[in-house]
Amino acid sequence: MLVLIDNNFADRDGMRDYLAASRSNRAAIPGTVFEEWFKAKSPDTTRRVQQIASAYPGQIVVLKDTRDLLHMSGQPRGLLLRLIDRRQTRDFAPYCETVVNAPLTPELETHFRAHREHAQETMDALLPEAHKMMRMFAQWDQEFSVSQRRELNGIIDGNRKLSPELQEATFHKAVELGGNLFTAHQVARSKVPATIPEMANLLAFRYGAMTVALYIRLRNSAGTDVSSDKKVLNHLMDIKIAAQATYLDGFMTREPDLHDTYQIAVSLIAGLGGYTNCGKQR
């Protein structure tokens, strides 16, 4: 089983328990989770969570950089292999020996400081995008009809499927958001597949689907606080991480609301014939 593990699950011994339970349990780690690890102020804090993973190097799979994944085709054949950064996965054990488990020298402190500064710069650059997403959600409140908003209300607890009309509306919003990502990352429009299942396999579309899922979840969570920069940014980081989990066997997180968001997105993607559950039938 290959699952994606987010930072809070790894930091609270969840990753250790999961990996120790069976050698067939593997954990996928995307670049966004590494950034979460590196933004800790102390190298000891960063290394503590990495040392958990380093005890099971053969069970760790490192995913490719987001930019590379956005250029990935939607062909289902070989999709799982295209997600994996083979070199970084292969080099994870040597990296642990020389960086994670080695004595903390001044050179290593400089290494961690550089990564921490880069991670913080990334977070700072994403904050305007996070606030833009929240403004977009407010606009969606006006765009969805009264009946559509009523249908969205309670859809998580009711475990109901969206009506065809609302399925189409949410699909087009996910496509539009995916197109915006293509433009931002200069992905050639010729890479856009002709079939809906292959469209649903693009990471850009999955970011869009996860954003739609977050909107649905927030509108089902009365009193959710999105006022502070930290909370708004956390929402954006969460969906970036969870979007990559939609290809795999599962998503390990300690946050029930985030898991609900992930499940909504997986339902949207699977309903379009997209690749989920590592390519196995659900």
Backbone torsions as a table, in degrees:
resi	resn	phi	psi	omega
1	MET	NA	132.4	179.2
2	LEU	-118.3	116.2	-179.6
3	VAL	-123.4	158.0	173.5
4	LEU	-95.7	135.8	-177.1
5	ILE	-114.1	128.0	178.7
6	ASP	-91.6	175.3	-169.9
7	ASN	-64.3	-43.5	-176.2
8	ASN	-68.8	-30.1	177.5
9	PHE	-70.7	-41.3	179.5
10	ALA	-68.1	-35.6	-173.7
11	ASP	-77.7	-12.5	-178.1
12	ARG	-115.1	34.3	176.1
13	ASP	70.9	2.1	178.2
14	GLY	-63.1	-42.3	-179.9
15	MET	-63.7	-41.9	179.4
16	ARG	-61.4	-46.3	-179.1
17	ASP	-63.7	-40.7	-178.6
18	TYR	-65.8	-48.1	-177.9
19	LEU	-69.5	-33.9	-179.2
20	ALA	-72.9	-22.7	-175.2
21	ALA	-67.2	-33.2	-178.0
22	SER	-162.7	140.9	177.1
23	ARG	-68.0	-18.7	178.3
24	SER	-81.6	-8.5	176.1
25	ASN	-80.7	117.6	179.9
26	ARG	-118.8	149.2	-178.3
27	ALA	-118.2	128.3	175.0
28	ALA	-95.4	133.7	-178.8
29	ILE	-122.5	114.9	177.2
30	PRO	-85.0	167.0	179.7
31	GLY	-60.2	-31.8	-179.8
32	THR	-64.9	-32.5	177.0
33	VAL	-72.5	-40.2	175.2
34	PHE	-58.3	-39.7	178.1
35	GLU	-63.5	-38.9	176.5
36	GLU	-61.6	-40.8	179.5
37	TRP	-65.8	-44.3	-173.6
38	PHE	-74.2	-18.3	-176.5
39	LYS	-76.5	-6.4	175.8
40	ALA	-60.1	142.3	-175.7
41	LYS	-70.1	-30.4	-177.5
42	SER	-103.9	132.7	174.1
43	PRO	-57.6	-32.4	179.2
44	ASP	-62.6	-39.4	178.2
45	THR	-65.5	-44.1	178.8
46	THR	-62.2	-45.0	-175.7
47	ARG	-72.6	-28.2	-177.8
48	ARG	-59.9	-46.5	-178.9
49	VAL	-73.4	-34.0	177.3
50	GLN	-68.9	-29.9	178.6
51	GLN	-66.5	-27.9	174.7
52	ILE	-62.9	-49.0	179.1
53	ALA	-64.4	-35.0	-176.0
54	SER	-67.6	-18.9	177.8
55	ALA	-74.5	-13.2	-178.3
56	TYR	-133.8	56.0	-172.3
57	PRO	-61.7	-30.4	-179.2
58	GLY	-74.1	-8.6	-178.9
59	GLN	-109.2	6.7	-179.2
60	ILE	-101.8	131.4	177.0
61	VAL	-119.1	124.1	179.4
62	VAL	-97.5	127.3	-179.8
63	LEU	-85.4	158.4	-179.4
64	LYS	-67.3	163.1	175.4
65	ASP	-60.2	146.6	-178.5
66	THR	-54.8	-41.1	-179.3
67	ARG	-59.8	-40.3	178.1
68	ASP	-67.1	-41.0	-178.4
69	LEU	-67.1	-32.3	178.6
70	LEU	-66.9	-23.9	178.0
71	HIS	-89.9	-1.5	-177.7
72	MET	-70.9	142.0	179.2
73	SER	-75.5	166.4	179.9
74	GLY	-93.4	7.8	178.3
75	GLN	-61.5	126.4	-177.7
76	PRO	-68.4	-31.1	-178.7
77	ARG	-64.7	123.4	178.4
78	GLY	74.1	12.5	-174.7
79	LEU	-63.1	-43.9	-178.4
80	LEU	-59.7	-42.0	-179.8
81	LEU	-65.8	-31.6	-179.9
82	ARG	-72.2	-20.2	177.9
83	LEU	-74.4	-27.5	-168.1
84	ILE	-89.3	133.8	172.5
85	ASP	-86.0	99.7	-173.5
86	ARG	-64.7	-39.4	-178.1
87	ARG	-65.4	-48.2	-179.2
88	GLN	-67.6	-33.8	176.2
89	THR	-65.1	-44.4	178.7
90	ARG	-63.2	-38.8	-174.9
91	ASP	-89.0	5.2	-176.0
92	PHE	-64.2	-43.2	-179.8
93	ALA	-62.9	-48.9	176.0
94	PRO	-60.1	-37.2	177.6
95	TYR	-60.4	-41.8	179.4
96	CYS	-63.1	-39.7	-178.2
97	GLU	-66.2	-39.4	-172.4
98	THR	-94.4	-19.1	-175.8
99	VAL	-122.0	-48.9	-172.0
100	VAL	-78.7	-43.5	-174.9
101	ASN	-102.7	-2.4	-179.8
102	ALA	-78.2	158.8	175.2
103	PRO	-56.5	144.1	-175.9
104	LEU	-80.3	93.0	-179.9
105	THR	-87.3	166.4	174.8
106	PRO	-57.0	-34.9	178.8
107	GLU	-64.6	-40.8	179.0
108	LEU	-70.1	-36.0	176.6
109	GLU	-61.1	-39.7	176.4
110	THR	-63.9	-40.8	177.6
111	HIS	-58.7	-49.0	-178.3
112	PHE	-68.9	-35.5	178.8
113	ARG	-63.7	-41.2	179.6
114	ALA	-64.2	-42.0	178.5
115	HIS	-66.7	-38.5	179.3
116	ARG	-64.0	-43.3	179.8
117	GLU	-64.2	-40.6	178.2
118	HIS	-64.0	-42.9	179.8
119	ALA	-62.5	-40.9	-179.9
120	GLN	-67.6	-39.0	176.9
121	GLU	-61.7	-38.6	178.1
122	THR	-63.4	-45.1	-180.0
123	MET	-62.8	-43.4	-179.8
124	ASP	-61.9	-38.7	-179.3
125	ALA	-70.1	-26.9	-177.8
126	LEU	-83.6	-18.2	-175.7
127	LEU	-58.7	-45.9	177.0
128	PRO	-59.8	-37.0	177.7
129	GLU	-63.1	-38.8	-179.8
130	ALA	-64.8	-44.5	178.8
131	HIS	-67.1	-34.7	177.0
132	LYS	-62.5	-38.4	178.1
133	MET	-62.2	-41.5	179.9
134	MET	-67.1	-36.9	175.8
135	ARG	-66.1	-36.0	177.0
136	MET	-63.6	-39.8	178.4
137	PHE	-61.3	-39.8	177.6
138	ALA	-63.4	-36.0	177.3
139	GLN	-68.7	-38.9	178.6
140	TRP	-61.3	-32.7	177.9
141	ASP	-57.1	-31.0	179.7
142	GLN	-85.9	-27.8	-175.6
143	GLU	-80.1	-36.4	178.2
144	PHE	-72.8	141.1	178.7
145	SER	-71.2	167.3	178.6
146	VAL	-59.2	-42.7	-178.8
147	SER	-67.3	-35.7	178.3
148	GLN	-68.3	-42.0	178.2
149	ARG	-64.7	-36.0	177.6
150	ARG	-65.4	-37.3	178.9
151	GLU	-68.0	-38.2	178.6
152	LEU	-66.6	-32.3	-177.4
153	ASN	-68.7	117.3	178.3
154	GLY	87.9	6.9	-174.6
155	ILE	-69.5	-26.7	179.4
156	ILE	-69.8	-53.7	-178.4
157	ASP	-66.5	-35.0	-177.9
158	GLY	-77.3	-14.4	-180.0
159	ASN	54.1	36.7	-179.1
160	ARG	-95.0	153.9	175.2
161	LYS	-86.2	150.4	178.2
162	LEU	-69.6	147.9	174.9
163	SER	-66.1	157.0	178.4
164	PRO	-53.4	-39.4	-179.9
165	GLU	-62.1	-44.8	-178.8
166	LEU	-75.1	-32.5	173.8
167	GLN	-58.2	-44.5	-179.7
168	GLU	-65.8	-41.2	-179.0
169	ALA	-64.1	-45.0	-179.6
170	THR	-69.9	-34.9	177.2
171	PHE	-60.5	-46.8	-177.9
172	HIS	-65.6	-33.5	177.4
173	LYS	-67.8	-40.6	178.2
174	ALA	-64.9	-40.2	178.1
175	VAL	-63.5	-43.5	-180.0
176	GLU	-62.0	-43.7	179.0
177	LEU	-65.9	-38.8	176.8
178	GLY	-63.1	-40.0	177.3
179	GLY	-62.5	-37.4	177.0
180	ASN	-62.6	-38.8	177.7
181	LEU	-67.3	-40.3	176.8
182	PHE	-56.9	-44.9	-179.6
183	THR	-64.9	-44.6	-177.8
184	ALA	-63.3	-34.7	-177.5
185	HIS	-102.4	11.1	175.3
186	GLN	55.3	44.3	174.8
187	VAL	-84.8	129.6	-177.7
188	ALA	-62.0	134.1	179.4
189	ARG	-63.8	-18.9	177.5
190	SER	-65.7	-16.4	179.0
191	LYS	-81.4	-9.1	179.5
192	VAL	-70.3	121.1	-176.4
193	PRO	-71.8	160.9	-177.2
194	ALA	-86.5	-20.4	-176.7
195	THR	-104.2	150.6	-178.6
196	ILE	-65.9	-43.1	178.0
197	PRO	-58.0	-40.2	178.5
198	GLU	-70.4	-34.8	173.6
199	MET	-58.7	-43.0	-179.0
200	ALA	-67.9	-14.5	179.1
201	ASN	-88.0	-10.9	179.6
202	LEU	-73.4	137.5	179.1
203	LEU	-63.4	-34.3	179.0
204	ALA	-59.9	-43.4	178.0
205	PHE	-65.1	-37.7	-177.8
206	ARG	-69.1	-33.6	171.2
207	TYR	-60.9	-42.7	178.0
208	GLY	-63.2	-44.5	178.8
209	ALA	-63.2	-38.0	179.5
210	MET	-69.0	-35.0	176.8
211	THR	-65.6	-43.2	175.8
212	VAL	-60.9	-42.2	179.6
213	ALA	-62.9	-39.3	177.6
214	LEU	-63.8	-42.0	177.7
215	TYR	-58.1	-46.9	179.9
216	ILE	-61.0	-44.4	-177.8
217	ARG	-66.0	-42.1	179.2
218	LEU	-64.0	-36.2	179.7
219	ARG	-76.2	-6.3	174.3
220	ASN	-106.4	8.2	-177.1
221	SER	-125.9	86.8	-178.5
222	ALA	-61.4	134.5	176.0
223	GLY	83.5	8.3	177.9
224	THR	-62.9	127.0	-176.1
225	ASP	-86.4	115.5	175.4
226	VAL	-124.4	30.9	-174.5
227	SER	-84.7	-33.5	-174.0
228	SER	-88.7	153.4	177.5
229	ASP	-57.4	-42.2	-176.7
230	LYS	-61.8	-45.3	-178.0
231	LYS	-67.4	-41.4	179.3
232	VAL	-63.8	-43.9	179.4
233	LEU	-65.4	-38.9	178.9
234	ASN	-60.8	-39.0	177.5
235	HIS	-59.8	-44.3	-178.6
236	LEU	-66.1	-45.2	179.5
237	MET	-62.4	-39.7	-178.8
238	ASP	-60.3	-45.9	-176.8
239	ILE	-72.4	-28.1	175.6
240	LYS	-65.8	-39.0	177.6
241	ILE	-70.9	-49.2	-174.6
242	ALA	-65.8	-29.9	179.8
243	ALA	-59.2	-37.9	-179.6
244	GLN	-73.0	-24.5	178.6
245	ALA	-71.0	-18.5	-175.8
246	THR	-66.3	-16.3	177.4
247	TYR	-82.4	-18.1	-165.3
248	LEU	-102.1	-172.4	-177.0
249	ASP	-77.1	-12.4	-179.3
250	GLY	172.6	178.0	-177.4
251	PHE	-136.2	119.6	-178.6
252	MET	-99.3	115.9	178.1
253	THR	-147.7	153.2	176.1
254	ARG	-91.0	1.2	-175.5
255	GLU	-103.3	106.1	-178.6
256	PRO	-58.1	-39.1	-179.7
257	ASP	-63.9	-39.7	178.7
258	LEU	-67.1	-38.8	178.9
259	HIS	-65.6	-36.8	175.1
260	ASP	-60.4	-43.6	178.8
261	THR	-60.1	-45.6	178.3
262	TYR	-59.1	-44.2	-177.3
263	GLN	-65.9	-38.4	177.4
264	ILE	-61.5	-46.3	-178.7
265	ALA	-64.0	-41.5	179.0
266	VAL	-61.5	-39.1	177.9
267	SER	-63.2	-42.5	178.0
268	LEU	-62.8	-44.4	-177.5
269	ILE	-68.3	-48.0	-179.6
270	ALA	-63.5	-35.1	178.6
271	GLY	-63.8	-22.9	178.1
272	LEU	-93.7	3.3	-179.6
273	GLY	85.4	17.6	-179.2
274	GLY	-74.0	161.9	-178.7
275	TYR	-75.0	120.8	176.0
276	THR	-139.5	170.0	172.8
277	ASN	57.0	40.6	-179.7
278	CYS	56.2	29.3	176.5
279	GLY	88.8	-4.6	179.4
280	LYS	-86.1	152.6	177.7
281	GLN	-65.5	137.6	176.4
282	ARG	-81.1	NA	NA
